[in-house]
Amino acid sequence: MYTERKMKILVPVKRVVDANIKVKVTPEGTIETASLKKAMNPFDEIALEQAVQLKEKGIAKEVAAVSVGQSDCADTLKVALAMGADRAILISTEEQLEPLNIAKLLKVLVERENPQLVIAGKQSVDTDANQVGQMLAALCDWPQATHASAMEVEGQKVKVTREIDGGLEVIEVTLPAVITVDLRLNAPRYVTLPMMMKAKKKPQEVIKAEDFGVNLTPHVQLISIEAPEARKVGVILKSVDELIDKLKNEAKVL
């Protein structure tokens, strides 16, 4: 256990289109998401659950959830508070920020909040960038452990198990650190109505992104959006000989 002083944990959470909804590209080459159901990014739910569990074990003293985005991100932060976060911070901006600029904003917040641990989802299900956690660790000059499927806090160190191609890899990082989490770390708790009611009494702070003094000029330009080609209809072959003939003579059949 973190015996010198119970740690503060910061958990970034993102508001995304519900992972169960299929997003479509319009003929004009845009993605219309305004009318679609939104939810907390699934990987961020797992990160938040892990932070809350550490608090319930007496290892952490406080869990703060932070989101970067428009005002409706406050709804996602309410869910974070209902899950067990002690307070929430919204870095408010109308811009669609790229991972590097989000990491820059989080770095300033880390300097203000002074957490001993940042636990984040390994990626968001909308952009699948898998970059913010690593960039934040680099900007803070902190050790990092990514794609955690198990973690254990031992004093001022965190032992993290990662799934790799050859099996499992166990690494150890010294606090303060950034850890990004994978699906098998835990199962997030179900949020009930009484939990949401209690969340209303918890503090939620709103800070404008421009107040952080960070240059948010984008480094990446989105040129176009295209839907993937429709999958071709399969064919049923009557024999192995017919399959071999197709493979030899019709290179595009598979």
N, C-alpha and C positions, 0 to 999 in steps of 0.2 A: 504494500500500500504506500501511497505517496505520503510519508510520515511527517516531513518537514512542514508542509502546509498543503492542505487539500487544494487540488488544482481547479482552475477555471478552464472550461472547455468552450471553444467557439465552433459553431456548426453552420456553415453556409448551406442554405436551402434555395432551390430554384423552383419557380412556378412554370409548369410546362403543360402542354396538352396531355390529357389523361392517356396513359400508355396503352389503354385498351381501345382507343379510337384511332382509326386509320385516317391519316392526313392525306389530302389529295391536292395535286397541283392543278390550278385553273388553266384554261386555254391561254390566258394572258401571261402565264409564266409566274404566277404568284401563289403563295400559300395563304389561304384565308383561315385564320384561327380564332377570330373574334367571337364567333358563335359556338365554338366547341368547348366542351367541358374541360376545366383546368384542374390540376392537382399538383401535389408536391412531387418532385422528381423521385422515382422509386429508390434510387441509390442514396439520395439524401435522407429519405425516411430511415434507411438502415443506419446511416451515420448518426442521425439524431437518436435513434433507439439505443445505439451503443453508448452514446454520451449519457443518456438518462440512466441506463443500467449502471454505469460507473458511479453516478451520483447516488443511486439507490444502495450501492455497495459501500458508500462512505468514502470512496476514493476521490470523487470530485465534490467541490462545494457549490459550484454554480455552472449552469449550462445556458449559454446565450446563443440564440439562433439569429442569423443575419441573412437578408435577401437583398439582391440588387435588381432594381427594375421599377416598373410603373406602380401606381398606387394600389392596383388590385393584388399586388404581392402581399399586401397586408392580410388578405384572407388566408394565404398559405402560411404566414407567420402565426395566425391564430391557431391553425392546426398544430404547428410546432409547439406552441404554448400548451395546447391541450394534451399533447403527447408527453409533456413533462419539462419542457424548457422553462427556465425561470423568468426570462425576459427576451424581448425580441427587438431587433434593430432593422429598419428598412432604409437602405441607401437608395434614395428616390431619384430616378432619372427616366425620361421619356425616350432616351436613345437605346437602340439595340447594341449593346456593347460586346466586343469580341473578348475572348478569354484573357488576353494579356491585360486589358484595361480593367476587367473585373478583378484580376489578381492584384493590380496596383491599388485599387480602392480597398481591397481586403487587407493589404499590407498596412495601409494607414490606420485601418480599424484595429489591426493586431497591435500596433504601436500604442494606440489609445487604451485598449482593453487589457493588454498584457496577459493573454491566456497562456497556460503552459502546454496546451494541446489544441490543435485544430483537427477536427475529424470531418471529412467531406466525402460525398459520393465520388466514385471513381470517374463518372462522366454523367452528363445529362442525356436523356433519351431523345431530345429533339435535335441537337447538333452532333452528339456523340464525339465531341472534341477531345475529351480526356486530357485536358491541359491545365485547368485552373489550379488544381492542387499542387502539381509539380512547379508551376510558375510561381505560386505563392511561396513555396518552400525556398525556391531559388532567390526570390526577392528579399525574404526574411533572413536568408543564410541559415536556415534550419535543416536538420536532417529530415528525411522523408521515407515513408514506407507506403507503397501503392498496392492497390488490389488486395487489401487484407481480407482473408477469409476467416481469420481468428486473431485475437489480440489479447494480451495480458499485461497489465501494468504492474511492474515490480520496482518499487522505490522510485527512482528518477529515470527509469528505463521502461520502454515498452517493447515487449516481444511480439512480433507480428509474423503470422503464417500466411504465405502467399502461394496460390496455385500457379504452377508453371508447367511447361510442356513435359518436363521429365518427372513431375510429381509435385512435391511440396517443398517450399523453401522457407526457412525460418531465419528472420533477421532481427536485430535488436537496435533500437535507436534511443538516443538520450534526449530527454526533455529539455527545452521545448522542442516540439516536432509537429510535422504535418503528416497525417495518415489519411489515405483515401481507401474506401471500403468497397468490397464486392458483394455479390448477392448472398453468398452462403454464410455471411457473418452472423446474421440473426434474422428473426421474423418480427417486423415492426408491430407494435400493439395496435389494436383496433380502437379508433377514437369514437367515444360515445357522446351523446348529448350532454350528460352531466359534466363530462370532461371539458366540452366546449364552453359550457356556462362558467366553469371555474376559470377558464383561460381568460375570460373578459376582465377579471380582476388583476391580471398580471400586466406589468408595464410593457409598452411598445413604443419605441422611440423612432422618429423619422428624421433623417438627415439628408439634405440635398447633396447629390454627388459633386456638384460644383464647389461645395464648401470644403471638400477634401484637398483642394489645391493640386489635383492630379490632371496631367495632360491626357485627355481622352480621345485625341485624334486617332482615328482608325488606321491600322496598318494593313488591313485586308479589305479588298473590295469584292463584293458579290456581283458577279457578271450576269448570271442567269440561273434559273431553276428549271429543271426538266424532269418529268416523270420517267421512271425506267420503262424500257420497252416491255410491252405485254408479253407474257410467256407464251410461246408457240404451243399449239395443241399437239399433244403427244400422239404417237401411232402405235397400234398393236400389231406385232409381228407374229406370224404363225410358226416360225421355226428358227433354230439357231443359224441355219444356213442363210435364211433371209436377213437376219441381223448382221451376219458377216458381210453379206453383199452390200447392205446399206452403209456399213462402216467403211468399206473399201471405195464405194462409188459415189456416196453422197456425204461429203465432208461436213456439211452444215446440218445434218440430221440430228446431231447431239450438241 
